[in-house]
């Protein structure tokens, strides 16, 4: 009876927290995936472009080789809602590629996929049959990502608007096979991690492709998308981040919603023995978070929402007896690259021990 009461109280707290977060986020509209601050893209010359054909057209990834030259240890780094078509936010706003390659891990950064959740969609995105734009963006990779004028326009820009997003198929088929055949990369026991949208996607890819991914990491991901109000929040975010219609990804009450919900497919991660790393901060600004007021306005509610989702996922994994997951909830931090880079550096030893 005591356990039952605790679970009921826990569920009630999570529901109230989600609703409070949504009450803050939804009226802000664009702030769900809000405007970006001004910065210059940090192109890393140690990486190289790797183009692969797909159902979406040619897609670029950026490759960073492990320091010791091995081809057996590989990790994919997934971007956020405002993923751009020139470079990944991980390259633009962080130095994680250098840290990972120094740890003798090859890094694959797929480029593009704005608002895609790296899923296979049902149809191109439009509203009432009207095209909503090119699908590309130069306004940053995440809610608080950086802006860049004059960014290149890759063929991937039309993906999701002129044709149908097929990111899961690309990452687990076209790209995986090309990396193996052309670079000799190990196609099995890879790692995958991402921020925000990419965090949810990382767990999805690992759950349904366990031979390819033995490790999955989520930073500020939305891991309980069946919670009250989450689909509405995602709808607003996807309209803001590129003008995408969520119904093209998954129609209301379609089976895709349950398939892509980490809270629902958690038993797969436990059964597969996938090593899982989940992190989300409190939404309380830390000492390094106060320089940009817009980061506070946008980053606080977004991170709070991610934290509530991640806490719910933690409870779910505990009820399943999943000892294969690590959870990190820093007492301060908002939805920004500074905190995600810090978390990647914390994760590297665990990632290194669970791939290859």
N, C-alpha and C positions, 0 to 999 in steps of 0.2 A: 504493500500500500504506500509506503514511504517513497519507493522508487517511482511509482505511478504519479504521486503528487509532484515530485520533483520534475518529472518529464512534462507534466501538464503546465507547471509554472514556467519551465524553460521555454516551452512552445509559446506560451502567452507572451513572455518577454520578447522573444524573437519577432513575433507578429507585431507587437506594439512598436518595436524598434524600426522594423521595415516601414510601417505606416508613417512614423514620425519622419524618417529619412525622406520618404517620398513626398510628404507634405512640404518639405523644404526644396527638394529637387525639382519636382514637376512644375511648379509655378515659374521657375527660372527659365524654363524652355531651353534656350540655347546653352545654358550653363551645364546641362547634363553632359554635353560633350563640347564644352564652350570654346570661345575664341581663344586663340593662342597668343602668347607673348612673342615679341620680336627677338629673333636670334639668327645666327648664321649657321648653316648646315656644316657639321664637322665631318667632312669626308675623310675616311681613313684609308690612306694609300696602301696599307698592308693587305687590304681585301681586294677581291677581283669580282667582276660581273660574271654571272653564270646563267645563261638563257636556256630555257626549256620550253618546248611547245606543249600546249595543253588544249583542252576543250574551250578555254577562255581566250586562246591566242597565246603568243609567246610571253612568258612570265620571267622576270629577272629575280635572281637571288644574289646576295652578296656572300662570298665565301672567305673565311679566314682560317688559314692552315695552322694546325698544332705546331708548337715550337720544336718538338722532337721529330716532326715529319711523319708521325703515325697516321694511318688511315682507319684505324679501328674504333676510335673514340670520337663520337659525333653528337652535337646537340643542335637543335633547331630553336631559334629565338623568334617568337611571334610578337607582332606589334599590337597597338591599341586601336580604338575606334577610328581615329583619324589617320590611319596608315596612309602614307604617301606613295607616289609612284616613282620616286627618284631614289630614295634611300629609306632604310628602316629607322624608326625612332631610336632603336638601340644604338645605331651607329651615330646618329645625329647628336643625341643628347647624353650619351654615356660612353664610358671606356670599357664596357664589359667584354668586348671582343679581345682586347689586349689581356685582360685578366684571365679569360678562359683559355686562350691560346698558350699563355704562359704556364697554365696548368695542364698543358698537353692535350687539349680538347679542340677538335675541329668545330668551327661555328658556321652554321647555315642560317642566314637571315633572309627569308622570303620578303619580297618587296611588293607592296600593294595590298589589296583586300580591305579597303575602307569599309567599315560597318558590316563586314561579311561574317564575323564570328568563325571564320575559316571553315564554313560549312558548305555542303552541297545544297544549293537552293533549288526551289521548284521551277522558278521562272525568272526572267529579267525583271528588274524593279521598275515599276511605273505607277502612276496614280491615275486611275480612270482611263487607262490607255494612253496617257500622255507621258512622253519622255521627261525625266527630271534632271537631265544634265549628263555630263560626261562620265561621272563616277569617280573622277580623280579629285585630289585636293592638294593644296599647298598650305594648309593651315595647321599642320602639326599632327603627330601620331597619336597622342592621347589627349585627354581633356585639358591638360596643361602643357601640351607639346609646343614645339617651336615653329615659327613661321619662316618662310623663305620665299623671296620673290624670284621669278625667272627660273623656276624649277623645270626640269625636263619633263616632257609628256611621253610616257611609255605607252605601248599598245595596250598594256593592262588597264589603262584608264577606262576603256569601254566595258571592261568586265563588270557584270552586275547590272548594267544599264542596257547596253546593246546586245549583250548575250547573258547567259546565266552563270552566276558564280558556281564554281565546282572546286572549291578550295580543298576540301577533304580528299577528293579524288586526286587532285594535283599533288598534295603533300605526301600521300601514301602510295602513289602510283608513279606518275610522270617524274616528279622530282627525285623520289627515292631511287628509281631505276636509273635515272641519268647520273646521279651522284655515284652510284655503284659502277656503272659501265664506263663512265668517262673519267672519273677521278679515283676510282678504286675504293671509295668509302664503304665501310661496313653498313649494309642495309638493315642490320638487326641490332637490338639492344642499344638503341640510340636514346638520347634524352630530348625532351621538349619542354620549354617553359614560355610563359608569356605574361603580359600585364593586362589587367582589366579584361577586355574582350578576349585577348589572347590567353589569359589565364584559364578562363572557362574552356576555351578551345583545346588547350594543352591536355587537360584532363580527359576531354572527349576523345581526342586522338589516341591517347594511351589506353583508354578503356576498350576501344573497338579495334585497336591494332597493336595488341600486346607483343607480337613478335618484333615489331619495328621499334616500339618505345617501352623501355624498361623503367624509365624515370619520367615524371611529369611534375612541373612546378607552376604554381599559380601565385602571382603577385597582385593583390587587390582585385582578384577575380570575383565574378558573380556566380556563385556556386549553388544557389538555391533559387533558380529562376521560376519555379512554380509557386514561390511565396506570393502572398497578396500584393498586388500592385507592380510586381517586377516586369511583367510583360508590357504594361503601360509605360513604365520608365524606359524600357528598351525601345519602344516605339518612338518616343520623343527623342531619345538619343540618336537613333538612326536617321530620323528626319533631319536633325541638326547636323550630323556628321555626314554630309554628302547628299542629303535628300533621298534616302532609301526607304522603300516601303517594306516594313517587316513581314507583311503577308506574302511577299514573294519568296521569303526565306522559309517561312512556316505558317500556313494558314491557321486561323483560330481553331484551337482544339485539334490540330493535326498531330499525327504521331511523332513528328520531328521534335515537338516541344519536350516530350518525356525523354526521347533519345538523347537530347543535348543538355539535359539537366544533371549536373554532377550529383546532386542530392539523390536523384532517382537511380542513376547507374553506379552509385558507390559500391554496391556488391561486386560489380565487375572488377573494380580496382583492387578490392580485397582478394577476390578469387584469383586474379592474375598475379598477385604478389607485386604489383607495380609499386615502386618507391615513389611516394608522393610528398611534395614539399608545398605547404600553403602558408602564405603570409598576408596579413592586412593590418594596417595601423589603426589607431583609435580615431583619427580625424582631428585630434588635438594638435595644433601647429607646434612644431619643435623649433629650436633656435634657428635652424637654417631655412625655415619655411615662411618667414615673415617679410622677406624682401619684396615680394610681389603681392599686392593686395588682391589681384584677381585670382591668384593661386589659392588664396584663403577662401574667397567667395565660392569658387568652383570646387576646390579640392577637398574642403571639409565635408560637405554632404556626400560627395561621391565616395570618399574613403570610409565614412561611417556606414554607408550602404554596403560597401564591399566587406567591411568587418563583420556586419551582422550576417551577411550571407556565408562568410567563411566560418563564423562561429557555429552557425546551423550545420554546416557540413562537418565540422569537427564533432559535434554531438552525434550526427548520423554515423560517422566512421566508428566512433566509440561503441555505439549500440551494436555494430556489426563485428566488434572484436578486432578491428583493423589495427594491427600493430605496425603496419607498413607506412604510416604517415607521420610527418613531422609538422608541427604547427608553431608559427612564430607570430606573436601579436605585440609589436612594439607599442609602448605606452604613449608615444607621440609620433606624429607623421601624417601628412595629407597625401592626396592623389597626385604625386609628381615623380619625375625621373630621378631626382636626388635620392628619394627613399627606395625606389626600385633598384637602383644601382647598388645601394648599400646591401639590400637583401640578396641580390645575386652573389655578391662577394661572400656573404655568409653561407650561401648555399653550395658554393663550388666544391668544398671537400666532400659533401654528401653526394653531389652529382657525380663527381669523379669516381667515387667508390661503387657506383651503381649503373655504370654504362660500360660498353665495350665487351 
